[in-house]
Amino acid sequence: MVMRAGETAMKPVVNAAVEAPPSQRTGTHVATLAHGIGAPLARLEDPRLLTGRGRFADDVNRPGQAWGYVLRSPVAHANIKRIDVSAALEVPGLYAVLTGDDYRADGLGNIPCVSIPPTITGKTYHATPFPPLEAERVLAVGTGVAFIVADTLAAAIDAAERIVVEYESLPAAPTVEAAIAHNAPLVWPGAEGNRCFVHELGDAAATERAFAQADHVVRARVRSQRVAGNPLEPRTYIGDYHEGEQRWTLVTSTSNPHRIRLLLAEHIFRVPAHRLHVVAGDVGGGFGTKGGLYPEEILVLWAAQRVGRPVKWVCDRSEAFLSDFNGRDQVADAELALTKDGTVLGMRVELNHNLGCQLGPSTAHPPLVGARMLSGVYAFPAMHVTINGIFTHSRTFTTYRGAGRPEAALVVERMMELAAAELSIDPVEMRRRNFIAPQQMPYRTAIGERYDCGEFEAVMDDALKLADWDGFESRKAVSAARGLLRGRGLSCYIEVCATISERMELRFDATGGLAILAGTFSYGQGHHTAYAQMVHQWLGVPLAKVRFVQGDTDIIATGRGTFGSRSMTVGGSALKMACDQVIERGRRVAAILLDTVPDALDFDHGVYRTKDSSAREVTLDRVAKATFAWGAPKPLPPELWSGLEGRGYFSAEPQNYPNGCYIAEVEVEPETGQVTLAAVTGIDDVGTVINPLILEGQMHGGIAQAAGQALKERIVYGDDGQLLTGSFTDYAMPQAQDFPRFKLGFHPVPTKTNPLGVKGGAEAGTIGLPPAIIGAIVDALRPLGVVDMSLPATAQTVWNAIRDARERHAGKPPGTRFHTHPHPDGQQSDGDALPKPTDNEDA
């Protein structure tokens, strides 16, 4: 299996057990009930999903529906001279061939960018028109130029193959390096140097003074390569238009239905939002890449109105490589100023972050948010960061699991490792000398982040113990006896999580059943289970009586969806407020039923009791039923005699800062460059843990994606902008056999920024592990003279590094590298598979 599913606790992405002392796996400071907060409850969603009873977008078909197909540009940069559709119109079963000229004639709008905040918009940035079909110029391979609608997909493809598009090819700059080079082709004529924006953080003057006082300066270029999200379920959309109601309906595989409705209403169709109905059912993974508005969502709705019937579009896997928005892709030039004893005085970083050819809704989020984390868990006194958003002739960028924070962690941790090596300081000791101490909390970093809590050194110590750091030399000797080089790497990370506001609603029915109407959106995170546990904890409602509802904009009043590890913080806190409202409304009803006053009642796990010696009581279940009764047992005022419900609201201001420490051990075969991930250990501080089983499943998935980025995955473009990794033959994905058994634990330091004490947890491994893996590879190869390693560390990359180091040692110039594709150095691709780990026979 090479495709990713949304992570589950019952069926982890990798065959890895979690080993941690019980004290590290409690994960909560909240008293737990059998099925309440902190209980390792198996997901309530899984019986339905694992038995094939889920309902995904492709399971939906409408009577009389047509099929849509997008004709895409085969070139990266070209003027469109003409589009001749005459031959396509002769295909039987064809309903329409729609072009960019048709779209413009209908007066519809462009996909907006809503991820550049006032701190940037108050300056200068280059906005880009982004229609779903291009009429004059294409800017990336895979750009849509026509949308064909027919009664079958085969007919639509047949018609597409008859369309003649004449292109005038132009020079392309498909990578960051190409786009920032002197005299590079411009993606947008008005964007000088292909820069969309320049943003700065920190104090340049103070940083300059810090460097002037330094005993030693470390400099490095750290690159995070471009990667594809590759969720198990490809994007799928069904559009419909009801002529009588003048209303569109979109069934979509999005992770954020209310956001899609808002963008469509406000920017595309320019109509009131109530004229759009967006429905998202089960979604097979997304990792952030499905959260924004895509051209095809617009096309199916527009085409449905034009042809008078529903239109369905399903992305195939190869098409996804061309059309899905991508993630990562950042070049960081970093400098670290230090004293002789390894104390950091200042850090200076210039980031060049790929934005792709056009700004999508979330394109600017990763570089702007990720840069805020460049101080890591360290007390750097002075910092200055410059962020350049760079246009390239490549697919639009978006958020991808971690969204800028993995890039930041890689920069900080690689610089700390390089500094330790250059100063001959133990990497563990290097970190101890620079950690922010608990007594310094709350701590404001040199670039403006305010950390509220954290025990960074204690977290590292827990990880060192769990990983048996002191026993490494014996394992290294065992590996050496097999002819393998063994190395270990350490990474300490911090991220910022949760954002904006959320609304959650609770509604009892007449029989005492309770519906959770969630503004968040679960697509693998297990919200049905986690929220039901919360409600059980706070209201005492049995899990079997809890129903979970999400994803329908006609049923859920409003919602922000799920991204940035926000749901347990913002959704969970709003749910707590909704429960509190239910308790208070129910207290008034209970007081009437018990002939007392509300203040005379206590509430505990589903029961109201009088505080006096009589200890009279009434259950919440009976109270809820009384609010619906046609003949109430005692007269209730009108506002209490129309059902029992609660609405809760919460805003993530301030945000929270999960953190942790990951340790990796690798074995390297020096003659081939093959890398085996031999051990993974992680300790995470995610505050209060709602469900440790679900959290561990999320961590498994994050670790898998981290290893994919560190060892295998990379989107590669040729110099002409052609995509060279357009299938799983060329784009390597992690497999279960690539992983050892994980050792994971928790070091909870509950935050006071929300009533649950919870911090984000879904992106931990994705952020923390890649620097540890790269550090481990460098550690293994250091005796050969290798001092750094680029991502992904494929066998070819590692072999080249070993060969070059040996030739340098021999006084020879580095040899000519073998490339599997003719493209710039550092961008080669190979589909190598890693061997099975050798440490654990049962891995």
C-alpha positions in Angstrom: 0.0 0.0 0.0 1.5 3.3 -1.1 -1.4 5.7 -0.5 -2.2 7.4 2.7 -5.5 7.1 4.6 -6.7 9.3 7.3 -5.1 8.0 10.4 -7.0 5.7 12.7 -6.1 4.2 16.0 -7.6 0.8 15.3 -5.7 0.5 12.0 -2.5 2.5 12.2 -0.8 3.5 9.0 2.3 1.5 10.0 2.6 -1.8 11.8 4.2 -0.3 14.9 3.4 -0.8 18.6 3.7 2.0 21.1 5.9 1.3 24.1 6.0 3.7 27.0 5.9 3.6 30.7 2.4 4.0 32.2 3.4 7.3 33.8 4.2 8.7 30.3 1.0 7.4 28.8 -1.6 8.9 31.2 -1.7 11.9 29.0 -4.2 13.9 31.1 -4.6 15.7 34.4 -8.4 15.3 34.3 -10.1 12.6 36.3 -11.4 10.0 33.8 -14.6 8.0 33.6 -14.7 4.7 32.0 -15.5 6.3 28.6 -14.7 9.9 29.4 -11.7 12.2 28.8 -8.4 10.3 28.9 -9.9 6.9 28.2 -8.2 4.9 25.3 -11.5 4.3 23.6 -11.6 2.5 20.2 -13.1 4.8 17.6 -16.8 4.8 17.3 -16.5 5.5 13.6 -14.5 2.4 12.7 -17.1 -0.3 12.6 -18.9 1.6 9.9 -15.8 2.6 7.9 -14.0 -0.7 8.2 -17.0 -2.7 6.9 -17.5 -0.6 3.8 -20.4 1.4 5.1 -18.8 4.8 4.8 -20.2 7.3 2.3 -17.6 9.1 0.4 -18.1 11.6 -2.4 -17.6 9.0 -5.1 -20.3 6.9 -3.6 -22.8 9.7 -4.5 -24.5 9.6 -7.9 -27.4 11.8 -9.1 -30.1 10.7 -11.5 -29.2 11.9 -15.0 -25.8 13.1 -14.0 -23.1 13.9 -16.6 -19.4 13.4 -16.3 -16.8 16.1 -16.5 -13.2 16.0 -17.7 -10.5 18.6 -17.7 -8.2 19.2 -20.7 -4.9 20.2 -19.2 -1.9 22.0 -20.6 1.1 19.8 -21.5 3.5 22.7 -21.2 4.6 24.8 -18.2 4.5 28.3 -19.7 2.9 29.3 -23.0 0.5 31.7 -24.6 -2.7 30.1 -25.9 -2.9 31.1 -29.6 -6.2 29.3 -30.3 -8.5 26.6 -29.0 -10.5 24.7 -31.7 -13.3 22.6 -30.3 -15.2 21.9 -33.5 -14.2 18.3 -33.8 -15.1 17.6 -30.2 -18.7 18.8 -30.7 -19.3 15.8 -33.0 -18.8 13.2 -30.2 -22.1 11.4 -29.4 -23.3 12.1 -25.8 -21.5 15.4 -25.6 -23.3 18.1 -23.6 -20.7 21.0 -23.6 -17.2 22.1 -24.1 -16.4 25.0 -21.8 -13.4 27.2 -22.1 -11.9 30.2 -20.3 -13.6 32.5 -22.7 -16.9 31.1 -21.8 -16.2 31.5 -18.1 -15.1 35.1 -18.5 -18.3 35.8 -20.6 -20.5 34.5 -17.8 -18.9 37.0 -15.5 -17.8 34.7 -12.7 -14.9 35.4 -10.3 -11.4 34.1 -9.5 -10.2 31.9 -6.8 -9.0 34.2 -4.0 -6.0 34.2 -1.7 -7.2 34.7 1.9 -4.0 33.7 3.7 -2.1 37.0 3.5 -2.9 39.0 6.6 -3.0 42.8 7.1 0.7 42.8 8.1 1.4 41.9 4.4 -1.5 43.6 2.7 -0.5 46.8 4.4 2.7 46.6 2.4 3.1 45.4 -1.2 2.3 42.0 -2.5 1.4 40.8 -6.0 -2.2 39.5 -6.4 -2.8 36.9 -9.1 -6.0 36.2 -11.1 -6.9 32.5 -10.7 -9.8 31.4 -12.9 -10.7 27.7 -13.1 -9.8 27.7 -16.8 -7.1 29.8 -18.5 -8.0 31.6 -21.8 -4.8 33.4 -22.7 -1.7 32.0 -20.9 -0.8 28.8 -19.0 1.6 29.0 -16.1 2.1 25.4 -15.1 1.9 21.9 -16.5 -1.6 20.6 -15.7 -3.4 24.0 -16.0 -7.0 23.5 -17.1 -7.9 25.0 -20.6 -11.2 23.3 -21.2 -13.9 21.4 -19.3 -15.7 18.8 -21.3 -19.2 17.5 -20.1 -20.7 14.3 -21.6 -23.0 11.5 -20.6 -20.1 9.2 -19.9 -16.5 9.8 -18.9 -15.3 7.9 -21.9 -17.2 10.3 -24.2 -15.8 13.3 -22.4 -12.3 12.0 -22.8 -12.9 11.2 -26.5 -14.1 14.8 -27.0 -11.1 16.2 -25.1 -8.7 14.3 -27.4 -10.3 16.0 -30.4 -9.7 19.5 -29.1 -6.9 21.4 -30.8 -5.0 23.8 -28.6 -2.1 25.8 -30.2 0.5 26.9 -27.7 3.3 29.4 -28.1 5.9 28.0 -25.7 7.8 30.4 -23.4 10.7 30.0 -21.0 9.9 28.5 -17.6 11.2 28.8 -14.1 9.7 25.8 -12.3 11.8 25.8 -9.1 12.7 28.4 -6.5 16.4 28.3 -7.5 15.4 28.9 -11.2 12.9 31.6 -10.3 15.3 33.7 -8.2 18.2 33.4 -10.6 19.5 36.4 -12.5 17.3 37.1 -15.6 14.9 34.4 -14.7 11.7 34.2 -16.8 8.9 36.1 -15.0 5.8 34.2 -13.9 4.0 37.6 -13.6 5.4 40.6 -15.4 4.7 42.9 -12.5 6.4 40.7 -9.9 10.0 41.8 -10.0 12.4 38.9 -9.3 9.3 36.6 -9.2 8.6 37.9 -5.6 5.0 38.0 -4.5 5.9 39.5 -1.1 8.7 40.2 1.3 8.0 40.0 5.0 10.3 40.4 8.0 10.3 39.3 11.6 12.5 40.3 14.5 15.1 43.0 15.0 17.7 43.4 12.2 19.9 45.9 14.1 19.9 43.8 17.3 20.8 40.7 15.3 23.6 42.5 13.6 25.0 43.4 17.0 24.8 39.8 18.1 26.8 38.6 15.1 29.4 41.3 15.7 30.0 39.9 19.2 30.1 36.2 18.1 33.1 33.9 18.6 31.8 31.6 15.9 29.2 31.8 13.1 27.6 28.7 11.5 26.1 29.1 8.0 24.1 26.6 6.0 21.5 26.3 3.3 18.6 24.1 4.4 16.1 22.9 1.8 12.7 21.4 2.3 11.7 19.7 -0.9 8.3 19.9 -2.6 6.0 17.0 -1.7 2.5 15.8 -2.6 -0.2 15.1 -0.1 -1.4 11.9 -1.8 -4.5 11.2 0.3 -6.0 7.8 -0.2 -9.2 9.3 -1.6 -8.6 11.5 -4.7 -10.6 14.7 -5.0 -14.2 14.2 -6.1 -17.0 16.7 -6.8 -20.6 16.6 -7.9 -22.3 19.8 -8.8 -26.0 20.4 -9.2 -28.2 23.4 -9.9 -31.9 23.7 -9.0 -33.5 26.1 -11.4 -36.6 26.6 -9.4 -34.8 27.4 -6.2 -32.0 29.2 -8.0 -29.6 27.3 -5.9 -26.4 25.2 -6.3 -25.5 22.0 -4.4 -21.9 20.8 -4.2 -21.0 17.3 -2.9 -17.3 17.5 -2.2 -14.4 15.7 -0.7 -13.2 18.9 1.0 -12.2 19.1 4.7 -13.8 22.5 5.1 -17.3 22.7 3.7 -18.3 26.1 5.2 -15.2 27.7 3.9 -15.9 26.4 0.4 -19.4 27.8 0.5 -18.1 31.2 1.6 -15.5 31.3 -1.1 -17.9 30.2 -3.8 -20.6 32.7 -2.7 -18.4 35.7 -2.1 -15.8 35.4 -4.8 -17.0 33.1 -7.6 -20.8 33.4 -8.0 -21.2 36.6 -5.9 -24.5 35.6 -4.4 -25.8 35.2 -0.8 -24.3 32.2 0.8 -27.8 30.6 1.3 -27.9 30.0 -2.4 -25.1 27.5 -2.1 -25.5 24.1 -0.3 -22.2 22.3 0.3 -22.1 18.7 1.6 -19.0 16.7 2.6 -19.5 13.2 3.8 -16.7 10.8 4.8 -13.4 12.0 3.5 -10.4 9.7 2.9 -7.6 11.8 4.2 -6.5 15.3 3.2 -3.6 16.5 5.4 -4.5 20.1 4.6 -4.4 19.7 0.9 -8.2 19.5 0.6 -9.0 22.5 2.7 -9.0 25.2 -0.1 -11.2 25.9 -3.1 -10.1 24.0 -6.3 -10.9 24.9 -9.9 -12.9 21.7 -10.4 -15.3 22.6 -7.6 -16.2 25.7 -9.5 -16.4 23.8 -12.8 -18.9 21.2 -11.8 -21.3 23.9 -10.4 -20.9 26.2 -13.4 -21.3 23.3 -15.8 -24.4 21.9 -14.0 -26.1 25.2 -14.5 -25.1 25.4 -18.1 -26.1 21.9 -19.1 -29.1 21.6 -16.8 -28.1 18.4 -15.1 -25.7 17.3 -12.3 -22.1 17.0 -13.3 -19.6 14.7 -11.6 -15.8 14.9 -11.7 -13.4 12.4 -10.2 -9.7 13.0 -10.1 -7.5 10.0 -11.1 -4.1 9.4 -9.4 -1.9 10.7 -12.3 -4.2 13.7 -12.6 -3.8 14.4 -8.9 0.0 14.8 -9.3 -0.7 17.4 -11.9 -3.6 19.2 -10.3 -3.5 18.9 -6.5 -2.0 21.8 -4.6 1.4 20.8 -3.1 3.3 21.5 0.1 6.7 22.4 1.6 9.4 23.6 -1.0 11.5 26.1 0.9 15.1 27.2 0.6 16.5 28.7 3.9 19.8 30.4 4.1 20.6 30.5 7.8 23.3 31.8 10.1 23.8 31.2 13.8 26.0 33.4 16.0 27.5 31.7 19.0 30.0 32.1 21.9 32.8 29.6 22.3 30.8 27.6 24.8 27.9 27.1 22.4 25.5 29.8 23.7 23.5 31.2 20.8 23.6 35.0 20.5 21.5 35.4 17.4 20.0 33.8 14.3 19.5 35.3 10.9 17.5 33.5 8.2 16.4 34.3 4.7 13.6 32.1 3.4 12.6 31.7 -0.2 9.3 29.8 -0.2 7.7 28.5 -3.4 4.1 29.7 -3.9 3.6 28.1 -7.3 2.2 30.0 -10.2 -1.0 31.4 -8.6 -2.2 32.2 -5.1 -4.8 29.8 -3.8 -6.8 30.4 -0.6 -4.0 29.1 1.7 -0.9 29.5 -0.3 0.8 32.1 1.9 0.0 30.3 5.2 3.0 27.9 5.5 5.8 30.5 5.0 4.2 33.2 7.2 3.2 30.8 10.0 6.2 28.6 9.8 8.6 31.5 10.1 7.2 32.3 13.5 8.6 29.0 14.8 12.2 29.6 13.8 13.3 30.3 17.4 12.3 26.7 18.3 12.5 25.8 22.0 15.6 28.0 22.5 16.2 31.3 24.1 17.8 33.1 21.2 18.3 36.7 22.3 18.3 38.2 18.8 16.7 37.1 15.5 15.9 38.5 12.1 14.0 36.6 9.5 13.2 37.6 5.9 10.5 35.7 4.1 10.3 35.9 0.3 7.2 34.4 -1.4 8.4 33.2 -4.8 6.3 32.6 -7.9 7.4 29.7 -10.1 5.9 27.9 -13.1 4.6 25.1 -11.0 1.3 24.0 -9.3 -0.2 26.3 -6.7 0.9 25.6 -3.1 -1.2 25.1 0.0 -1.0 23.7 3.5 0.3 20.2 4.1 0.5 18.5 7.4 2.5 20.9 9.6 2.2 23.8 7.2 5.5 25.6 7.6 6.4 24.2 11.0 8.3 21.2 9.6 10.3 23.5 7.5 11.1 25.7 10.5 12.0 22.8 12.7 14.4 21.4 10.1 16.2 24.8 9.9 16.5 25.3 13.6 17.6 21.7 14.4 20.0 21.3 11.6 21.7 24.6 12.6 22.0 23.4 16.2 23.5 20.1 15.0 25.9 21.8 12.7 26.9 24.2 15.5 27.5 21.4 17.9 29.7 19.6 15.4 31.7 22.7 14.5 32.3 23.5 18.2 32.9 19.9 19.2 30.0 20.1 21.7 27.8 17.1 22.5 24.4 17.8 20.7 22.5 17.0 23.8 24.6 19.5 25.8 24.3 22.0 23.0 20.6 22.1 23.5 20.7 22.2 27.3 22.8 25.4 27.1 20.1 27.1 25.0 16.7 25.8 26.2 14.0 28.2 27.4 13.6 27.2 31.1 10.2 26.6 32.7 10.7 29.5 35.1 11.1 31.9 32.1 7.5 31.2 31.1 5.6 33.0 29.7 8.4 33.6 27.3 8.4 36.0 24.3 10.8 35.0 21.5 13.0 37.4 19.6 10.5 37.2 16.7 7.4 37.8 18.8 5.9 34.5 19.8 4.6 34.2 23.4 5.0 30.7 24.7 2.8 30.1 27.7 4.2 26.9 29.1 6.6 24.1 28.4 9.2 21.9 30.0 11.6 21.4 27.1 14.6 20.0 28.9 12.4 17.5 30.8 10.8 16.4 27.6 14.2 15.7 26.1 15.3 13.8 29.1 12.3 11.6 28.9 13.0 10.9 25.3 16.7 10.1 26.0 15.7 7.6 28.7 13.0 6.0 26.5 15.4 5.7 23.6 18.1 4.2 25.8 20.5 6.9 24.5 23.3 5.7 26.8 23.1 2.2 25.3 23.6 3.3 21.7 27.3 2.2 21.4 26.3 -1.4 22.0 23.7 -1.2 19.2 26.3 0.5 17.0 28.7 -2.3 17.5 26.0 -4.9 16.5 25.3 -2.9 13.3 29.1 -2.7 12.5 29.4 -6.4 12.8 26.9 -6.7 10.0 28.9 -4.2 7.9 26.4 -1.3 8.5 27.0 2.2 9.8 24.7 3.2 12.6 23.8 6.7 13.6 21.5 8.6 15.9 19.8 11.9 15.7 17.9 14.2 18.1 15.3 16.8 17.3 13.4 19.1 19.7 10.4 20.9 18.2 7.7 23.3 19.0 4.7 24.3 16.9 1.9 26.8 17.1 -1.6 25.3 17.0 -5.3 26.3 16.9 -6.6 29.4 15.2 -9.7 31.6 15.0 -13.1 30.8 16.4 -15.4 27.8 16.5 -19.1 27.1 17.2 -20.5 23.8 18.5 -24.1 23.0 19.2 -25.8 20.3 21.2 -29.4 19.3 20.7 -31.4 16.8 22.7 -34.3 15.0 21.1 -37.6 14.0 22.7 -36.3 10.6 23.7 -33.1 11.9 25.5 -30.8 11.3 22.6 -28.1 13.9 22.0 -26.8 15.3 18.7 -23.4 17.0 18.5 -23.5 19.5 15.6 -19.9 20.2 14.9 -18.4 23.2 13.2 -15.1 21.4 12.9 -14.7 18.6 10.3 -13.3 15.1 10.9 -11.6 13.3 8.0 -9.7 10.7 9.9 -9.2 12.4 13.3 -11.9 10.5 15.2 -14.0 13.5 16.3 -17.2 11.4 16.8 -15.3 9.5 19.5 -13.4 12.3 21.1 -16.4 14.7 21.3 -18.7 11.9 22.6 -16.1 11.2 25.3 -16.2 14.9 26.3 -20.0 15.0 26.4 -20.0 11.8 28.4 -17.5 13.3 30.9 -19.4 16.6 31.3 -23.1 15.6 30.9 -23.1 11.9 31.7 -24.9 11.0 28.5 -24.1 7.4 27.5 -22.0 7.1 24.3 -24.7 5.0 22.6 -27.1 8.0 22.9 -24.8 10.4 21.2 -25.1 11.2 17.5 -22.4 13.1 15.6 -23.3 15.5 12.7 -20.9 17.5 10.5 -20.2 18.6 7.0 -23.6 19.9 5.8 -24.0 23.6 5.5 -27.8 23.4 5.6 -27.6 21.6 9.0 -24.5 23.1 10.6 -25.1 26.8 11.0 -21.4 27.7 10.6 -18.0 26.2 11.1 -14.3 26.6 10.4 -13.4 23.0 9.6 -10.3 21.2 10.7 -6.7 22.2 10.1 -3.7 23.3 12.1 -4.4 20.8 15.0 -7.2 23.1 16.1 -10.3 20.9 16.7 -9.7 19.6 20.2 -8.6 23.1 21.3 -11.2 25.3 19.7 -14.0 22.7 18.9 -13.5 21.0 22.3 -13.6 24.2 24.2 -16.7 25.4 22.4 -18.3 22.0 23.1 -17.5 22.6 26.8 -19.3 25.9 26.7 -22.3 24.2 25.0 -22.4 21.6 27.7 -22.2 24.3 30.4 -25.2 26.0 28.7 -27.1 22.7 28.7 -26.4 22.2 32.4 -27.6 25.7 33.3 -30.7 25.5 31.2 -31.4 22.0 32.6 -30.9 23.3 36.1 -33.8 25.6 35.8 -36.0 22.8 34.6 -34.8 20.5 37.3 -35.5 23.1 39.9 -39.1 23.3 38.8 -39.4 19.5 38.7 -38.0 19.3 42.3 -39.9 22.3 43.7 -36.7 24.2 44.6 -34.5 27.0 43.2 -31.7 26.5 40.7 -29.0 27.6 43.1 -30.0 24.8 45.4 -28.9 22.1 42.9 -25.6 20.5 42.2 -25.0 18.7 38.9 -22.7 15.6 38.7 -22.5 13.1 35.8 -26.0 13.4 34.5 -27.8 14.0 37.8 -29.2 17.1 39.5 -29.3 16.8 43.3 -30.4 19.1 46.0 -27.6 20.3 48.3 -29.6 19.8 51.5 -30.0 16.6 53.4 -33.0 15.5 51.5 -30.8 14.8 48.5 -33.7 14.7 46.0 -32.5 14.2 42.5 -33.6 14.1 38.8 -31.6 13.0 35.9 -30.6 15.1 32.9 -32.3 12.5 30.7 -35.6 13.1 32.5 -35.1 16.9 32.3 -34.4 16.8 28.6 -37.6 14.7 28.0 -39.6 17.1 30.1 -38.7 20.0 27.8 -40.3 18.1 24.9 -43.3 16.7 26.7 -46.7 17.6 25.3 -48.1 17.5 28.8 -45.2 18.6 31.1 -45.3 17.1 34.6 -45.1 20.6 35.9 -45.7 23.9 34.1 -42.6 25.2 32.3 -42.0 28.7 30.9 -42.1 28.8 27.1 -38.3 29.2 26.7 -37.8 25.9 28.6 -40.7 24.0 27.0 -39.3 23.7 23.5 -36.4 21.3 23.8 -33.0 21.3 25.5 -30.0 22.6 23.6 -26.8 24.5 24.0 -24.5 26.5 21.8 -20.8 27.1 22.6 -18.3 29.4 21.1 -14.5 29.7 21.6 -11.7 31.6 20.0 -8.1 30.5 20.0 -6.6 33.7 21.2 -3.9 33.1 22.5 -2.9 30.0 20.6 -1.1 27.0 22.1 2.4 25.5 21.6 2.7 21.7 21.5 6.3 20.5 21.7 8.4 17.4 22.0 11.5 15.5 21.3 12.1 12.8 18.7 15.1 10.5 18.4 15.9 8.4 15.4 18.5 5.7 14.8 19.4 4.5 11.3 21.6 1.9 9.7 23.4 2.8 6.4 24.8 0.3 3.9 27.9 2.2 2.8 28.3 0.5 -0.5 24.8 1.2 -1.8 23.6 4.2 0.3 20.5 2.3 1.5 19.1 3.7 4.7 17.1 1.7 7.2 15.1 3.5 9.9 16.1 1.3 12.8 14.4 3.0 15.8 12.0 5.9 16.4 11.3 7.4 19.9 9.1 10.4 20.6 8.0 12.2 23.7 5.3 14.8 23.1 3.7 17.5 25.3 0.2 18.0 23.9 -1.3 19.0 27.2 -4.4 17.1 28.2 -4.9 14.0 26.1 -8.5 13.4 25.2 -8.0 9.8 23.9 -4.5 8.4 23.9 -5.4 5.6 21.5 -6.5 8.1 18.8 -3.6 10.3 19.5 -1.1 7.5 19.1 -2.8 6.7 15.8 -2.3 10.3 14.7 1.3 10.1 15.7 1.8 6.9 13.7 0.6 8.7 10.6 2.7 11.8 11.3 5.8 9.6 11.7 5.1 7.9 8.4 4.8 11.2 6.6 7.9 12.5 8.3 9.9 9.5 7.2 8.5 9.9 3.7 9.8 13.4 3.5 13.1 12.6 5.1 13.9 9.5 3.0 11.7 9.2 -0.1 9.2 11.8 -1.3 9.9 14.6 -3.8 8.1 16.3 -6.6 10.6 17.0 -9.4 10.3 19.3 -12.4 12.6 19.4 -15.4 14.2 22.6 -16.5 11.3 23.1 -18.9 8.7 22.7 -16.2 7.7 19.2 -17.1 6.6 17.1 -14.1 9.0 14.1 -13.8 7.3 12.5 -10.9 3.8 12.0 -12.1 3.1 8.5 -10.7 4.0 6.2 -7.9 6.6 4.7 -10.2 8.6 7.9 -9.8 7.3 9.4 -6.6 8.3 7.0 -3.8 6.0 6.6 -0.8 6.7 5.1 2.6 5.4 1.5 3.2 4.7 -0.4 6.4 7.9 -2.5 5.9 10.0 0.7 6.2 9.3 1.2 9.9 10.5 -0.2 13.2 8.4 -0.4 16.3 7.8 3.0 17.8 8.5 4.0 21.3 6.1 6.9 22.1 5.2 8.7 25.3 3.6 11.8 26.7 4.9 14.6 29.0 1.7 16.6 29.5 2.0 20.2 30.6 -1.6 21.5 30.3 -2.0 24.9 28.9 -4.1 27.6 30.6 -5.1 29.1 27.2 -8.2 27.0 27.0 -10.5 25.3 29.5 -9.4 21.8 28.6 -5.7 22.3 28.9 -5.3 20.7 25.5 -2.7 21.4 22.9 -2.6 20.3 19.2 -1.3 16.7 18.6 -2.0 15.6 15.1 1.1 17.1 13.5 3.8 16.2 16.1 5.8 13.5 14.4 5.6 15.2 11.0 7.3 18.2 12.5 9.7 16.7 15.0 11.1 13.6 13.2 12.6 14.7 9.9 15.6 16.6 11.5 16.2 13.6 13.8 16.4 11.2 10.8 18.7 13.5 8.8 20.9 14.0 11.9 21.1 10.2 12.4 22.2 9.7 8.8 24.9 12.4 9.2 26.0 10.9 12.5 26.4 7.5 10.8 28.4 8.9 7.9 30.5 11.4 9.9 33.5 9.0 10.1 33.5 9.1 6.3 33.6 12.9 6.2 30.0 13.6 5.5 28.8 16.7 7.4 25.3 17.4 6.0 22.6 15.7 4.0 19.8 17.0 1.7 16.3 15.7 1.7 15.1 13.2 0.8 18.1 11.0 1.8 17.5 8.4 -0.9 20.0 5.7 -1.5 21.3 7.7 -4.5 21.7 10.9 -2.4 23.5 9.1 0.4 25.7 7.2 -2.0 26.7 10.4 -3.8 27.5 12.0 -0.4 29.7 9.0 0.6 31.5 9.0 -2.8 32.1 12.8 -2.7 33.4 12.6 0.9 35.8 9.8 0.0 37.1 11.7 -3.0 37.6 14.8 -1.0 39.6 12.8 1.5 41.7 11.4 -1.3 42.3 14.9 -2.6 40.3 14.3 -5.8 37.6 16.6 -7.2 34.1 15.2 -6.5 33.0 12.9 -9.3 30.3 13.4 -11.8 27.0 12.4 -10.2 24.6 10.1 -11.9 21.1 11.5 -12.4 18.0 9.5 -13.2 16.5 12.6 -14.8 18.0 15.6 -16.6 17.3 18.3 -14.1 19.1 20.6 -11.7 21.5 19.1 -9.1 19.8 18.4 -5.8 16.5 17.7 -7.6 17.1 14.1 -8.8 14.4 11.5 -8.2 14.4 7.8 -7.7 11.9 5.4 -6.6 14.0 3.3 -4.3 12.4 1.2 -1.6 14.0 1.0 1.8 14.8 -2.5 3.2 13.1 -3.9 6.2 14.4 -2.7 9.6 16.9 -5.2 11.1 16.6 -4.3 14.8 13.2 -6.0 15.4 12.4 -9.3 13.9 8.7 -8.7 14.6 8.7 -5.1 13.1 
